[in-house]
Amino acid sequence: MTTCSGPPPSLAAVLKTARRQVPLAPLTSWGIGGPAEYLLAPRTAAEAADLLAAAREAGWPVFFLGRGSNVLIADAGLPGITLHLTTFCQEIEFGDGSATVGAGVYLPRLAGVLAQQGWAGYEFLIGIPGTVGAAVRLNAGTGPGQEMADRVVSVTVLTDDLQVRTLAAAELGFGYRASLLLEQPRWLILAATLRLALREAPAAILARQRAIIRTRRAKFPAEKLTCGSVFKNPPGGPSAGWLIDQCGCKGWAVGDAQVSTKHANFLINRGRATAAQMQALMNAVQEKVWQEHGIALAREVVCLPG
Ligand SMILES: Cc1cc2nc3c(=O)[nH]c(=O)nc-3n(C[C@H](O)[C@H](O)[C@H](O)COP(=O)(O)OP(=O)(O)OC[C@H]3O[C@@H](n4cnc5c(N)ncnc54)[C@H](O)[C@@H]3O)c2cc1C
C-alpha cells in the first residue's frame, strides 16, 4: 500500500487515538479488502470536523466507511485516514412531522424505532444493512416509492471546506441510485431529515417488516458475504439480474468470487476472494452483457480508493 509520510504535528495529535494498519475486510459485508493505514471512529460531527481539518491541512486522504455493505476495498487497502462511521451521529430526533436522523444510524434500527413509534412508510429499510448517510448518498431503496428520495426533506453535510450546509431534497438531484452527493466524495453526510406522515399501529408495521424479511430471504442468496445488488438496473429496461442471467453468467467464478446461482446480480465471496478477483468478475459480467445485449451495466457498488 502507498502510505502517507509521517504526519505533521497538528495531525499527529488527532491520530493519537487512531488504530494503525487495521484490516478492513471484517468491516465490509463482502469480507474483502486490505488494511486502513489509520482508522478512527468519530462519534460526533465536531470530532469529525477536527479530524478532517487536520487531515486536509496535511494533505492526507480521508475515506468514509459506514457498514461496508456497498463497497469493494482494494487488496492494498486505504492510505491515509479511514473514518469508520458505525458509531457516528447516532441521534434520532423527532420534530413536527419529521425526524432528523444521524448519518451513522443503522437503517434496520431506524425502521424498528419508527415502527415502535407508529410511523409507517419506512418498512423497506428493514432489509437494507447500511447507514443513513450512505443510503441518502446513493438514494438506497427497494423499488418505486420505496427510496430514500421519497422520504427525505433535507440532508445536512460537512462540505469540503468544512462548512455545515443543509440542502433541501429538491437541491439533491435524486434519481434511481443517484444523487448530487455522489459527485462530492469529500463531503461528509451528517444527518438527514425525513418526513413522517403515515400513522399506523406498531404491530401492523412490524408485521409488514417481518413479511419483507421473509420475502427477501426467499429471493436473495443465503450466503453471508455479499454486497447486495452489484449493478444498477438499466433505465427503462429489464433488470440487471435478468440480463446477467440471460447471458448465462450464473455460477461464473474468478477464484473465490462467484456470480450467485440464485440471483445473478449478487456476486458472492465464497471465502477467500480478493478485490482483484471480484473486480475481474465484475468486468467479465459487464463485458458479456455488453456483447450480448449492447447494454453497459453501471456499478452500484463503490470501489475504494477509486
Ligand atoms: C444483503 C444486502 C442487501 C442489500 N439490499 C439493498 C437494497 O435493497 N437496496 C439498496 O439500495 N441497497 C441495498 N444494499 C446495499 C447497501 O446496504 C446500501 O447501499 C447502503 O446504503 C450502504 O450503506 P453502508 O453504511 O454500508 O455504506 P458503505 O458501504 O460503508 O459506503 C458506501 C459509500 O458511501 C460512502 N459513505 C458512507 N457513509 C458516508 C457519510 N456519512 N458521508 C459520506 N459518504 C459516506 C462511502 O465512502 C462509500 O463510498 C444491500 C447490501 C447487502 C449486503
The ligand as an SDF file (V2000), in Angstrom:
LIG
                    3D

 53 58  0  0  0  0  0  0  0  0999 V2000
  -27.5080   -8.2750    1.7460 C   0  0  0  0  0  0  0  0  0  0  0  0
  -27.5690   -6.8580    1.2100 C   0  0  0  0  0  0  0  0  0  0  0  0
  -28.7770   -6.3650    0.7420 C   0  0  0  0  0  0  0  0  0  0  0  0
  -28.8580   -5.0570    0.2530 C   0  0  0  0  0  0  0  0  0  0  0  0
  -30.0660   -4.5860   -0.1960 N   0  0  0  0  0  0  0  0  0  0  0  0
  -30.1540   -3.3240   -0.6640 C   0  0  0  0  0  0  0  0  0  0  0  0
  -31.4170   -2.8150   -1.1460 C   0  0  0  0  0  0  0  0  0  0  0  0
  -32.4420   -3.4860   -1.1220 O   0  0  0  0  0  0  0  0  0  0  0  0
  -31.4390   -1.5590   -1.6350 N   0  0  0  0  0  0  0  0  0  0  0  0
  -30.3330   -0.7690   -1.6460 C   0  0  0  0  0  0  0  0  0  0  0  0
  -30.4300    0.3760   -2.0980 O   0  0  0  0  0  0  0  0  0  0  0  0
  -29.1370   -1.2170   -1.2100 N   0  0  0  0  0  0  0  0  0  0  0  0
  -29.0240   -2.4690   -0.7120 C   0  0  0  0  0  0  0  0  0  0  0  0
  -27.8080   -2.9300   -0.2730 N   0  0  0  0  0  0  0  0  0  0  0  0
  -26.6050   -2.0740   -0.3850 C   0  0  0  0  0  0  0  0  0  0  0  0
  -26.2600   -1.2420    0.8580 C   0  0  0  0  0  0  0  0  0  0  0  0
  -26.7560   -1.8150    2.0470 O   0  0  0  0  0  0  0  0  0  0  0  0
  -26.7410    0.2000    0.7350 C   0  0  0  0  0  0  0  0  0  0  0  0
  -26.1780    0.8270   -0.3910 O   0  0  0  0  0  0  0  0  0  0  0  0
  -26.3670    1.0250    1.9950 C   0  0  0  0  0  0  0  0  0  0  0  0
  -26.9600    2.2810    1.9080 O   0  0  0  0  0  0  0  0  0  0  0  0
  -24.8510    1.1790    2.1720 C   0  0  0  0  0  0  0  0  0  0  0  0
  -24.6120    1.6720    3.4670 O   0  0  0  0  0  0  0  0  0  0  0  0
  -23.2210    1.4360    4.2120 P   0  0  0  0  0  0  0  0  0  0  0  0
  -23.2700    2.1770    5.5050 O   0  0  0  0  0  0  0  0  0  0  0  0
  -22.9180    0.0050    4.2880 O   0  0  0  0  0  0  0  0  0  0  0  0
  -22.2390    2.1680    3.2140 O   0  0  0  0  0  0  0  0  0  0  0  0
  -20.7250    1.7700    2.8610 P   0  0  0  0  0  0  0  0  0  0  0  0
  -20.7310    0.5360    2.0330 O   0  0  0  0  0  0  0  0  0  0  0  0
  -19.8930    1.7530    4.0940 O   0  0  0  0  0  0  0  0  0  0  0  0
  -20.3180    3.0070    1.9700 O   0  0  0  0  0  0  0  0  0  0  0  0
  -20.9150    3.2270    0.7140 C   0  0  0  0  0  0  0  0  0  0  0  0
  -20.4300    4.5770    0.1780 C   0  0  0  0  0  0  0  0  0  0  0  0
  -20.9610    5.6270    0.9740 O   0  0  0  0  0  0  0  0  0  0  0  0
  -19.9030    6.4510    1.4910 C   0  0  0  0  0  0  0  0  0  0  0  0
  -20.3350    6.9000    2.8060 N   0  0  0  0  0  0  0  0  0  0  0  0
  -20.6990    6.1510    3.8700 C   0  0  0  0  0  0  0  0  0  0  0  0
  -21.1120    6.9380    4.8800 N   0  0  0  0  0  0  0  0  0  0  0  0
  -20.9770    8.2220    4.4560 C   0  0  0  0  0  0  0  0  0  0  0  0
  -21.2210    9.5020    5.0500 C   0  0  0  0  0  0  0  0  0  0  0  0
  -21.7260    9.6430    6.2930 N   0  0  0  0  0  0  0  0  0  0  0  0
  -20.9610   10.6160    4.3160 N   0  0  0  0  0  0  0  0  0  0  0  0
  -20.4680   10.4970    3.0520 C   0  0  0  0  0  0  0  0  0  0  0  0
  -20.2210    9.3330    2.4380 N   0  0  0  0  0  0  0  0  0  0  0  0
  -20.4770    8.2020    3.1390 C   0  0  0  0  0  0  0  0  0  0  0  0
  -18.6750    5.5450    1.4980 C   0  0  0  0  0  0  0  0  0  0  0  0
  -17.4890    6.3110    1.4280 O   0  0  0  0  0  0  0  0  0  0  0  0
  -18.9080    4.7360    0.2340 C   0  0  0  0  0  0  0  0  0  0  0  0
  -18.4980    5.4810   -0.8900 O   0  0  0  0  0  0  0  0  0  0  0  0
  -27.6980   -4.2380    0.2300 C   0  0  0  0  0  0  0  0  0  0  0  0
  -26.4860   -4.7470    0.7280 C   0  0  0  0  0  0  0  0  0  0  0  0
  -26.4180   -6.0370    1.2130 C   0  0  0  0  0  0  0  0  0  0  0  0
  -25.1110   -6.5630    1.7330 C   0  0  0  0  0  0  0  0  0  0  0  0
  1  2  1  0
  2  3  1  0
  2 52  2  0
  3  4  2  0
  4  5  1  0
  4 50  1  0
  5  6  2  0
  6  7  1  0
  6 13  1  0
  7  8  2  0
  7  9  1  0
  9 10  1  0
 10 11  2  0
 10 12  1  0
 12 13  2  0
 13 14  1  0
 14 15  1  0
 14 50  1  0
 15 16  1  0
 16 17  1  0
 16 18  1  0
 18 19  1  0
 18 20  1  0
 20 21  1  0
 20 22  1  0
 22 23  1  0
 23 24  1  0
 24 25  2  0
 24 26  1  0
 24 27  1  0
 27 28  1  0
 28 29  2  0
 28 30  1  0
 28 31  1  0
 31 32  1  0
 32 33  1  0
 33 34  1  0
 33 48  1  0
 34 35  1  0
 35 36  1  0
 35 46  1  0
 36 37  1  0
 36 45  1  0
 37 38  2  0
 38 39  1  0
 39 40  1  0
 39 45  2  0
 40 41  1  0
 40 42  2  0
 42 43  1  0
 43 44  2  0
 44 45  1  0
 46 47  1  0
 46 48  1  0
 48 49  1  0
 50 51  2  0
 51 52  1  0
 52 53  1  0
M  END
$$$$
